[in-house]
Amino acid sequence: MRFPTLFKHSARLFHQLWKSHQAPEKVTSSYLQQRRQLHQKEKQIISELVYHALRMYQPARYGVSHISPEIKPGKINKDNVLPDQLLVLCAATCIGIEEHLLAQDYTAEITATLVEFFEIDSSGAAQWQHQIRDGWHRLKQESAAQLNAGTIDPQVIAAYTSVPAWILEIWAETYSWQWAIRVGEALWQSAPLSMRVNRHKTSVERVLEQLREAGITGHPGKLSPAAIICEERVQLGGKPVLTRGEIEIQDEASQLVGFVASPQPRWRILDACAGAGGKTLHLATLQHDQGHIIASDTEYNRLKEIRFRAQRQGFQSIETVHITRPERGDSLPARLAHLANKCDLVVVDAPCSSLGTSRRNPLIKYKLKPKTVPRLEKKQFAILSRYAQAVKPGGVLVYSTCSLLPAENEQVVHQFLSEHPTFTLDPVPPVLESHHIYIPGLAPRATMVTLNPADHHTDGFFIARMRRHSHE
């Protein structure tokens, strides 16, 4: 298929993703499956272009708006083309080429697309791309100059990093403008494929060898001893290493929740917001399937997935509990009431903004609104307080999110501790070191861990470890 047509499809998918409330991967899969005339390689190109354009939406839109009037593309030449989205897509692709963020150089393809769909010749298309690149370099230089001078205009930094100004200002207040810009830049990158090896059944070395035999290149993670990272996206569906339960797809940062929890054999564990069970399965692995894990969630289909995955991996220690009634008040849900003061470990991976996963779903950073954060914080505090009642004296409580906002992380923990004095923070490094995990820059007595894509090359993630007093 000709590249202008692929760009046209990309613009349509880009538009659908913006207006949809469904999960982006579901929208993308549906759109591409309906285009049966597209080959697999063409679908990969469309996905790459679209998700890159979403990551770089603000600088691309900035570039399009600053094109000189004399070379601005004229009237659209064909029906069923979305001109605004197409221009943003082309501009983002230009920037991606400059920053080496794409798999190939699409300069000629952008020219062909502009010529086919707009009233512009090849010379004008070349000038258009030159102005996009020139505008990008000016924006980059201005951002660096502002950082060096200490006179920051948040709107300029937002246009450069493609992160909304209100988020950048929170990061700058919490850390620094340098930190905010570095993390914003890291969110331009596509996330690698990260998998966790089920070391209850096999080893990282054996899985790496199986992947090599299948033509897949991977390397061990830098933080989790169970992680394998594939820098290029690959399809693992149907591969024996997956169907035999030897690996699970899980970001390396998320894997650290299990290690921070560090469950011992025979512990009774409540995984309170279990989702599809990635952390549940890891806890079972760390216990060598010798404990009792209660995985609860409000979504029944997620619990079905846990049961399927647990069976595939051969675990017998996992029980699932569907929370069917809306949670009211401060008490444990009725179906978990018998666990009050009975659990050695409770893990609360709370529902959150998911801002830390913006490399995978770039729309999160644009669609998240400031007024949403206090509502999330209130909900997270309520969930943490509710399920903490299951922790027995001397037991461990782990709270985590995939957010990069302090309101959802440190502030929730501090509020919880202020209202629940029987809990105290527990140092994380000694626990991680028992698993031979060393996080660069983590203070020796740190009780909370914040991971980010700039410093750790993982999703953004927060983990806190607490312990209930033995004698109350």
Secondary structure, DSSP 8 states (H G I E B T S, - for coil): --HHHHHHHHHHHHHHHHH--S-HHHHHHHHHHH-TTS-HHHHHHHHHHHHHHHHTHHHHHHHHHTS-GGGS--SB-SSS--HHHHHHHHHHHHHHHHTT-SSS--HHHHHHHHHHHBS--HHHHHHHHHHHHHHHHHHHHHHHHHHHHT---HHHHHHHHTS-HHHHHHHHHHT-HHHHHHHHHHTTS---EEEEE-TTT--HHHHHHHHHHTT---EE-SS-TTEEEESS----TT-HHHHTTSEEE--HHHHHHHHHH---TT-EEEETT-TTSHHHHHHHHHTTT-SEEEEEES-HHHHHHHHHHHHHHT--SEEEEE--S---SSS--GGGGGGTTTEEEEEEE-----GGGTTT-THHHHH--TTHHHHHHHHHHHHHHHHGGGEEEEEEEEEEES---GGGTHHHHHHHHHH-TTEEE--SHHHHHTTT---TT--TT-SEEEE-TTTTSS--EEEEEEEE-S--
